[in-house]
């Protein structure tokens, strides 16, 4: 699989290692809590870079950057038993309705495998906005939420769940073990934050920054909800509670809260941009469920193979990538419009 990244400015240092570190975060088979596929996810840059004789390094040329990742551990036979059955909660039925056929072998456009290309592209986007720090974390698994008082960004790298709360991560181990052994799955909530975005990126109406972020997150497979800042919780606030009050400090405006998630009127405010997305449970599970066949008969189905019991875990680097891509776009638009 792969992707083409278009619109990247020239002269930016870019080698495969810059991309690989992010792909390694999303790579399957790194713990018992994710699919046991063994994919190295090694990326190759096929176009859009050139050796700069002045610096002796590889830089972008301004032309489209093509990236490729080879699949090495696919097992199409795992899907052959259900080639004529529609998996409940999956895109089988809608693909059949739209195209009149579907590729039942796994790894298609509705597969989480597709997100590897997003992570690779997001790594390129980060090079365009080096002053912006994009970080993601898992803040809820099933019904179990983190305690925001325990938030520690360093802890995200110390557990298998990208959890900023060490206590929550310990609880999730037993919870997800039970889900996995039962042949089921669970959903999750991912929170991603961008620090260092200056005030002014975005546009008032059709190019709103929060609009594009919501669209990007919703484009990720299995995502069923997106919120910015306080999100749906803001519906229960009063006007006094919701308003992010402002004071001057050291000659600069300072917000006293961030319910807006760093975006006001579709334009960045200079605060951290905060986005959360809800990821549904993995549709491919061992538990038997009722369905129908492509021929229109009733049937039962259970899905064999190597699937994530909580696909939300590996969605964290994917959400980071989509955030980086949108912010890089808005940086370039802002530079073009405002100089």
Order of alpha helices (4+ residues) and beta strands (2+ residues): beta-alpha-beta-beta-beta-beta-alpha-alpha-alpha-beta-beta-alpha-beta-alpha-beta-alpha-beta-beta-beta-beta-beta-beta-beta-alpha
